[in-house]
Amino acid sequence: MKVIAVHDAVGEILSLVVSPEEGPDFGVESHAGEFARTVEIPGLSLDMPDPEIYRRLEEVTKTFRVDVADQPELAPSAQLVAKGGPSGS
């Protein structure tokens, strides 16, 4: 599964876009001050019922942020870290 997180400069997730791993390549248009990075979300599968997928995505946006230690233009993928973690806000 491919997941793109659109986030702000401090890693706050603004939206998540999910596609099958074997699906066509896709991109996300970000606006000024937004960045798009590929992330992995454990425990998420497109085989899950839709309501369960939506709950998991909502949970991720509430409890994680994107690790912005690397510059987005240098690292197209990133790790999710718990909000309020050692390097987070």
ABEGO torsion letter per residue (X at the ends): XBBBBBBBAAGBBABBBBBBAABBBBBBBBBBGBBBBBBBBBGBBAABBAAAAAAAAAAAAAABBBBAABBAAABABBBBBBBGBAABX
